């Protein structure tokens, strides 16, 4: 009997090793394919993102880059730097202005002083679906010269965008309703930080890349993040609860060093503009459908309790959010931008192909 068990264990071990070798070989082949494409391209550009290769945010950004490479038919390839290997998350925007990266994903809420208008996309409780947020943000940038000028004045060209689905309260402390957020120490940025304070929480200025350690040590009680972002940083491990109050979402930009952009052939510029226009559906499928579904499963398997909000708490949320919208518009003298954005959100909600 012992011999049979030993034999079975040996067979299982051999199979696991073989699978691991196959996965490693596939990854190596994929990496080699990308390297060959870069070697053969007329122009190789350095791209930067703060998340790891397997993260959904990265996959969404890579989808954008992949399409540009494919449609340029060998003219352009991207040398891809992940996991803050080229620039820290907080330095992503400045990496473009300083010519460290040629193209990068950056989060406007990490640079509120440099990008006050772009932070309209961080205002709380405006949309829930990623498609709706990104489609509206694209239309806002496409039709608002002031937003484009804001980045171009700092030698950066807007070339694309993304938007996340709803952020929730991922926490180690039990939360049964909106009132229970009061007194908690949370990580939040942009308009969501303002919302946290409006709800009586204390905002802790810790970047997402350090959120796991902060929750594990008890430096914070929780984070205002989406499921996909939270799972990317394994927050299902220190968390005990997810309160699915739709706190708000976040938008971000794909930027390119302006000098690099202006040196691109016109047909490549046109390709990038086309890919940006259609990116909302691609990103929604990757980040919300695939990402949130897998992330929710990870949280449930980790034993995290999912707490649904009552309708009255959603109504209270909107009442807390409205003063923040108004304060942003008054501070930036940008009521028109806010109104346009909300109109684009309504239009995107009507045309949302994922809500049929």
C-alpha positions as CSV (number, residue, x, y, z in Angstrom):
1,X,0.0,0.0,0.0
2,X,2.9,2.4,0.9
3,X,4.5,1.6,-2.4
4,X,1.3,2.5,-4.3
5,X,0.9,5.8,-2.4
6,X,4.6,6.7,-3.0
7,X,4.1,5.9,-6.7
8,X,1.0,8.1,-7.0
9,X,2.8,11.0,-5.2
10,X,5.7,10.6,-7.6
11,X,3.4,10.8,-10.6
12,X,1.7,13.9,-9.3
13,X,5.0,15.6,-8.6
14,X,6.2,14.8,-12.1
15,X,3.0,16.2,-13.6
16,X,3.2,19.4,-11.5
17,X,6.8,19.9,-12.5
18,X,5.9,19.4,-16.2
19,X,3.1,21.9,-16.0
20,X,5.3,24.4,-14.3
21,X,8.0,23.9,-17.0
22,X,5.3,24.3,-19.7
23,X,4.0,27.6,-18.1
24,X,7.6,28.8,-17.8
25,X,8.3,27.9,-21.4
26,X,5.1,29.7,-22.6
27,X,6.0,32.8,-20.7
28,X,9.6,32.7,-22.1
29,X,8.2,32.3,-25.6
30,X,5.8,35.2,-25.1
31,X,8.7,37.4,-23.8
32,X,10.9,36.4,-26.6
33,X,8.2,37.2,-29.2
34,X,7.9,40.7,-27.7
35,X,11.6,41.1,-27.7
36,X,11.8,40.0,-31.4
37,X,9.1,42.5,-32.2
38,X,11.0,45.3,-30.5
39,X,14.2,44.3,-32.3
40,X,12.5,44.4,-35.7
41,X,10.5,47.7,-35.1
42,X,11.5,51.0,-36.7
43,X,10.8,52.8,-33.4
44,X,11.0,51.3,-29.9
45,X,9.3,53.3,-27.1
46,X,9.7,52.8,-23.4
47,X,6.4,52.3,-21.6
48,X,5.9,52.4,-17.8
49,X,3.2,51.3,-15.4
50,X,3.3,50.8,-11.7
51,X,1.3,47.5,-11.5
52,X,2.7,43.9,-12.1
53,X,2.3,42.2,-15.5
54,X,-0.5,40.0,-14.3
55,X,-2.6,42.9,-12.9
56,X,-5.8,43.8,-14.8
57,X,-4.7,47.5,-14.9
58,X,-1.6,46.3,-16.7
59,X,-3.5,44.0,-19.0
60,X,-5.7,46.9,-20.0
61,X,-2.7,49.1,-20.7
62,X,-1.0,46.3,-22.6
63,X,-4.1,45.8,-24.8
64,X,-3.8,49.5,-25.8
65,X,0.0,49.0,-26.6
66,X,-0.6,45.7,-28.4
67,X,-3.2,47.2,-30.7
68,X,-0.8,50.0,-31.6
69,X,2.0,47.6,-32.4
70,X,-0.3,45.4,-34.5
71,X,-1.8,48.2,-36.5
72,X,1.5,49.9,-37.1
73,X,2.7,46.7,-38.8
74,X,6.2,46.8,-37.3
75,X,6.8,50.5,-37.2
76,X,6.4,50.8,-33.4
77,X,7.1,48.4,-30.5
78,X,7.1,49.1,-26.8
79,X,9.8,48.2,-24.3
80,X,7.6,47.5,-21.3
81,X,8.5,48.3,-17.7
82,X,6.2,46.9,-15.1
83,X,5.9,47.1,-11.2
84,X,7.5,50.6,-10.9
85,X,10.7,49.3,-12.5
86,X,11.1,52.5,-14.5
87,X,9.2,55.0,-12.3
88,X,7.3,55.0,-9.0
89,X,3.5,55.3,-9.2
90,X,3.7,58.8,-7.7
91,X,6.4,59.7,-10.3
92,X,4.6,58.3,-13.4
93,X,3.5,61.7,-14.7
94,X,6.9,63.4,-14.1
95,X,8.6,60.4,-15.8
96,X,7.0,61.7,-19.0
97,X,7.9,65.4,-18.4
98,X,11.5,64.4,-17.6
99,X,11.8,62.1,-20.6
100,X,12.4,59.0,-18.5
101,X,9.5,57.2,-20.1
102,X,8.1,57.7,-23.6
103,X,4.6,56.5,-22.7
104,X,3.1,55.8,-19.3
105,X,-0.1,55.2,-17.5
106,X,-0.5,57.8,-14.8
107,X,-3.0,58.6,-12.1
108,X,-4.1,62.3,-11.9
109,X,-4.9,62.0,-8.2
110,X,-1.2,61.4,-7.5
111,X,-0.4,64.8,-9.0
112,X,-3.3,67.0,-8.0
113,X,-1.3,70.2,-8.1
114,X,-0.1,69.5,-11.6
115,X,-3.4,68.2,-13.0
116,X,-6.3,69.9,-11.2
117,X,-8.7,69.6,-14.1
118,X,-7.9,66.0,-14.8
119,X,-9.0,65.2,-11.3
120,X,-12.7,65.7,-12.3
121,X,-12.5,62.0,-13.0
122,X,-11.8,61.2,-9.3
123,X,-15.0,62.9,-8.0
124,X,-17.1,60.4,-6.0
125,X,-20.3,58.6,-6.8
126,X,-20.5,59.6,-10.5
127,X,-20.6,56.2,-12.2
128,X,-20.4,52.5,-11.5
129,X,-19.4,50.7,-14.8
130,X,-15.9,51.1,-16.2
131,X,-17.2,51.5,-19.7
132,X,-19.4,54.4,-18.7
133,X,-16.6,56.2,-16.9
134,X,-14.0,55.7,-19.7
135,X,-16.3,56.5,-22.6
136,X,-17.4,59.8,-20.9
137,X,-13.8,60.6,-19.9
138,X,-12.6,60.1,-23.5
139,X,-15.4,62.4,-24.9
140,X,-14.5,65.0,-22.3
141,X,-10.9,65.0,-23.3
142,X,-11.6,64.9,-27.0
143,X,-13.9,67.9,-26.7
144,X,-12.2,70.0,-24.0
145,X,-9.1,71.9,-25.1
146,X,-8.4,73.0,-21.5
147,X,-7.8,69.4,-20.4
148,X,-5.4,68.7,-23.3
149,X,-3.6,72.0,-22.7
150,X,-3.2,71.2,-19.0
151,X,-0.9,68.2,-19.8
152,X,0.7,69.7,-22.9
153,X,1.9,72.7,-20.9
154,X,4.0,70.2,-19.0
155,X,5.4,68.5,-22.2
156,X,2.9,65.6,-22.1
157,X,0.4,64.5,-24.7
158,X,-2.8,62.8,-23.8
159,X,-3.0,59.6,-26.0
160,X,-5.5,57.4,-24.1
161,X,-7.4,56.9,-20.9
162,X,-9.1,54.3,-18.6
163,X,-11.7,54.3,-15.9
164,X,-12.3,51.8,-13.2
165,X,-15.7,50.4,-11.9
166,X,-16.9,51.3,-8.5
167,X,-14.6,51.4,-5.5
168,X,-15.8,49.9,-2.3
169,X,-14.6,49.9,1.3
170,X,-12.2,47.0,1.8
171,X,-11.6,46.8,5.5
172,X,-10.4,44.7,8.4
173,X,-13.2,46.3,10.6
174,X,-16.8,45.3,10.5
175,X,-19.0,47.9,8.6
176,X,-22.8,47.4,8.5
177,X,-23.8,50.8,7.1
178,X,-22.5,54.1,5.9
179,X,-22.3,55.5,9.4
180,X,-19.7,52.8,10.4
181,X,-17.1,54.4,8.1
182,X,-16.9,57.2,10.6
183,X,-13.7,57.1,12.6
184,X,-11.9,54.6,10.4
185,X,-8.4,55.2,9.0
186,X,-8.5,54.7,5.3
187,X,-6.3,55.0,2.2
188,X,-8.0,57.1,-0.5
189,X,-7.0,59.7,-3.1
190,X,-8.5,62.5,-5.1
191,X,-12.2,63.1,-4.6
192,X,-12.5,59.8,-2.8
193,X,-10.2,61.2,-0.1
194,X,-12.6,64.2,0.2
195,X,-15.5,61.7,0.5
196,X,-13.7,59.8,3.2
197,X,-13.3,62.9,5.2
198,X,-16.9,63.9,4.5
199,X,-18.0,60.6,6.0
200,X,-15.9,61.1,9.1
201,X,-12.9,58.9,8.3
202,X,-9.3,59.8,8.6
203,X,-7.3,59.7,5.3
204,X,-3.8,58.2,5.5
205,X,-1.5,59.2,2.7
206,X,-0.2,55.8,1.6
207,X,0.2,54.7,-2.0
208,X,-1.6,51.6,-3.3
209,X,1.7,49.8,-3.6
210,X,2.1,49.9,0.2
211,X,-1.6,49.2,1.1
212,X,-1.1,45.5,2.0
213,X,1.6,46.3,4.6
214,X,-0.5,49.2,6.0
215,X,-3.5,47.0,6.5
216,X,-1.5,44.1,7.9
217,X,0.2,46.3,10.5
218,X,-3.0,48.1,11.4
219,X,-1.7,51.5,10.2
220,X,-5.0,51.8,8.3
221,X,-8.4,50.1,8.8
222,X,-9.1,49.8,5.2
223,X,-9.0,51.2,1.7
224,X,-11.3,52.8,-0.8
225,X,-10.4,50.5,-3.8
226,X,-12.1,48.4,-6.4
227,X,-12.1,44.6,-6.2
228,X,-9.7,44.2,-9.0
229,X,-7.1,46.7,-7.7
230,X,-7.5,45.2,-4.2
231,X,-6.9,41.6,-5.4
232,X,-3.9,42.8,-7.5
233,X,-2.2,43.7,-4.2
234,X,-3.6,40.7,-2.3
235,X,-5.8,42.7,0.1
236,X,-8.1,39.7,0.5
237,X,-5.6,38.5,3.0
238,X,-5.6,41.3,5.6
239,X,-9.3,42.2,4.9
240,X,-12.3,40.8,6.7
241,X,-15.1,42.7,5.0
242,X,-16.0,44.4,1.7
243,X,-18.8,47.0,2.0
244,X,-20.0,47.4,-1.5
245,X,-21.3,50.9,-1.2
246,X,-20.6,52.5,-4.7
247,X,-18.2,55.1,-3.3
248,X,-17.0,56.3,-6.7
249,X,-14.5,55.4,-9.3
250,X,-11.3,56.7,-10.8
251,X,-10.0,57.7,-14.2
252,X,-6.5,57.7,-15.4
253,X,-4.5,58.8,-18.5
254,X,-2.1,57.3,-20.9
255,X,0.4,60.0,-21.7
256,X,3.3,60.4,-24.0
257,X,6.3,62.7,-23.9
258,X,5.1,65.6,-26.2
259,X,8.4,65.7,-28.1
260,X,8.2,61.9,-28.8
261,X,4.6,62.3,-29.9
262,X,5.5,65.1,-32.3
263,X,8.2,63.0,-33.9
264,X,5.9,60.1,-34.6
265,X,4.8,59.5,-38.2
266,X,1.3,60.8,-38.8
267,X,-0.1,57.4,-39.5
268,X,1.1,56.1,-36.2
269,X,-0.4,59.1,-34.4
270,X,-3.7,58.3,-36.2
271,X,-3.5,54.7,-35.1
272,X,-3.0,55.7,-31.4
273,X,-6.0,58.0,-31.7
274,X,-8.2,55.2,-33.1
275,X,-7.2,52.8,-30.4
276,X,-7.9,55.4,-27.7
277,X,-11.4,55.9,-29.1
278,X,-12.3,52.3,-28.9
279,X,-10.5,51.4,-25.7
280,X,-13.5,51.7,-23.3
281,X,-14.9,48.4,-24.4
282,X,-11.6,46.6,-24.3
283,X,-10.8,47.9,-20.8
284,X,-14.3,47.1,-19.5
285,X,-14.0,43.5,-20.6
286,X,-10.5,43.1,-19.1
287,X,-10.9,45.1,-15.9
288,X,-14.5,44.7,-14.9
289,X,-15.8,41.5,-16.4
290,X,-12.7,39.4,-16.1
291,X,-11.0,41.2,-13.3
292,X,-13.8,42.0,-10.9
293,X,-15.3,38.5,-11.3
294,X,-12.1,36.8,-10.5
295,X,-11.3,39.2,-7.7
296,X,-14.7,38.7,-6.0
297,X,-14.0,34.9,-6.1
298,X,-10.6,35.5,-4.4
299,X,-12.2,37.5,-1.6
300,X,-15.0,35.0,-1.0
301,X,-12.5,32.1,-1.0
302,X,-10.4,34.0,1.6
303,X,-13.5,34.1,3.8
304,X,-14.0,37.9,3.4
305,X,-17.6,38.8,4.2
306,X,-19.3,40.8,1.4
307,X,-21.8,43.4,2.8
308,X,-24.4,45.0,0.5
309,X,-25.6,48.5,1.2
310,X,-29.2,49.5,1.9
311,X,-30.8,51.9,-0.6
312,X,-31.0,54.6,2.0
313,X,-27.2,54.4,2.4
314,X,-26.8,55.0,-1.3
315,X,-29.0,58.0,-1.1
316,X,-26.9,59.3,1.8
317,X,-23.8,58.7,-0.2
318,X,-25.0,61.0,-3.0
319,X,-25.9,63.7,-0.5
320,X,-22.3,63.6,0.9
321,X,-20.8,63.6,-2.7
322,X,-22.7,66.6,-4.0
323,X,-20.8,69.3,-1.9
324,X,-17.5,67.7,-3.1
325,X,-18.5,68.1,-6.8
326,X,-19.5,71.7,-6.2
327,X,-16.3,72.5,-4.2
328,X,-14.2,71.1,-7.0
329,X,-16.0,73.1,-9.7
330,X,-15.7,76.3,-7.6
331,X,-12.1,75.8,-6.7
332,X,-11.1,75.2,-10.4
333,X,-13.6,77.6,-11.9
334,X,-14.7,74.6,-14.0
335,X,-18.5,74.2,-13.6
336,X,-18.8,73.7,-17.3
337,X,-16.3,70.9,-17.3
338,X,-18.1,69.1,-14.5
339,X,-21.5,69.6,-16.3
340,X,-20.1,68.3,-19.6
341,X,-18.6,65.3,-17.8
342,X,-21.9,64.4,-16.2
343,X,-23.7,64.8,-19.5
344,X,-21.2,62.5,-21.2
345,X,-21.7,60.0,-18.3
346,X,-25.5,60.0,-19.0
347,X,-24.9,59.5,-22.7
348,X,-22.5,56.6,-22.0
349,X,-24.9,55.1,-19.6
350,X,-27.6,55.1,-22.3
351,X,-25.2,53.5,-24.9
352,X,-23.5,51.1,-22.5
353,X,-23.2,47.8,-24.5
354,X,-22.6,45.8,-21.3
355,X,-25.9,46.8,-19.7
356,X,-28.3,45.1,-22.2
